[in-house]
Amino acid sequence: MADTSRHILGSYDAALSALQNDLLMMASLCERNLRNSLGCLLQRDEDLCNVTIADDEEIDQLEKQVDKNGIDLLRRFQPVATDLRHVVAAMKLAGNLERIADQAVNIARKARKLNRAPLLPEVHFLDPMYREVTSMLSDVLRAYTENSIDLAISIPARDKTLDAMNHEITENLTVQMTKFPERITEYLDLIFIARHLERAGDHVKNIAEDVVFAIAAEDIRHMGAQRPGSAADLLGEKAGEAEAWKAGDSVAS
Amino acid sequence: MERTQDIIPLPKPAGPSAPPETPAPPALRNAFEVANLDVWYGQKHAVQGITLNVPERTITAIIGPSGCGKSTFLRCLNRMHELVPRSRMTGSILFFGEDLYAAQIDPAVIRRRIGMVFQKSNPFPTMSIAENVTVGLRLNGIRNRAFLRDRMEQSLRMAALWDEVKDDLGKPGVSLSGGQQQRLCIARAIATQPEVLLMDEPASALDPIATMKVEELIHQLSRDYTIVIVTHNMQQASRVSDKTAFLYLGRLVEFNDTDQLFTRPREKQTEDYISGRFG
């Protein structure tokens, strides 16, 4: 059988590559902005706050570019099967990445405001949440680039952990408010930042669900307790077939 | 409405009657049950070991690259491949449970019950539009003018052509446009009220508007007919069919619900073909 790694139409491959390149560029900028938003807060760096806010414009433009490329691809090549799922997933991923970047901007704005007041030692309450959400984002992007169902499927459970962290931080900061009512505004800003991180985690979870659909054609959204914990849970005996398929085997060949 | 001639008895309605307050939808029977079908043209092994069932009142698309055996398979379903010299077939095809290839079966009768529409529209050039539609009935001895007239109008309406030709029924069939000629051929095929329509790339020679009209017609006809359509146009297969079979080098690679086959095919070879990685 012919080499099937590429499409017969070279322009189809080029369009898919362009779509993925723009998406990966967007993902990379989004990761950087989220990391920078942490720096804004911990390093009390106003310039970094301004840069993070300004860099969002580039991500917004890339989101529009990914959507345009996706629509052009649908119009020109009418993709099916894996190609179709990847194009749809790319467009949905772009939307979620843009919203994560928006959360980074919200954090930077809050940080800029907090940095004008005396240092709050409680900013370090947010460290574990930051580490978890940036790690989740990094992992889900790796799952996307490496076609790893297991890695993507592990994300929703981590989002639950993030929600619990947010809840705990909010409670702790509420206690601090009662102790130091003169700084209630700053504590409220920290609670909002925790909330922005939690929202970013929600978008990472959405991305993970779209990545699973793109790879395995299985919709794991809104499954509650039935949500699968691994590729084997999701695909059962088909998990092995999916691996073999990815490796290029074919029952019919 | 009368049927011209039946050798195979008409199938009986399936299943016991349900209580009136909760009518159960009748289970779909298989119009065709194909088992281990092999076809040779001389030394060429055109179809190899195909087994699949075609449910009644569904649209089944056959896709695959040129030379994969699509048209041969289709022609086996109404025994038209027998018209090709040195053709040979093994395996079995049941038509509503009856052996299509049993010794007592008359192929001519089978072809009345299983109509066919070809890639190139082929109205009879010396006949008018009306005569083209009723030719099958007249060849079967029906002479009642009122009946022929009613059946002609009904067939042209079903083929979504009546409004366009009702004032020109006496004009030659070949005076119509390509898309109209193909719909005329579909009207001719359904005038004898077959149970199944086989379509061999029925829209491949038509412009996009005519193609859409034929696709809409196929969709409308599927309420009453079992349709098997060979097409090179995968978007067309995706749009019009309920089930799709992918053939490659004479073999059935995958047969699945159309939405499944075009979003999550089971076989890598199917994926490679439908996404344009070989062909």
Interface residues (C-beta under 8 A of the other chain):
Chain A: M1 A2 T4 S5 R6 H7 I8 L9 Y12 F77 Q78 P79 V80 A81 T82 D83 L84 R85 A217 W245 G248 D249 S250 V251 A252 S253
Chain B: M234 Q235 S238 Y248 R251 V253 E254 F262 T263 R264 P265 R266 E267 K268 Q269 T270 E271 D272 I274 S275 G276 R277 F278 G279
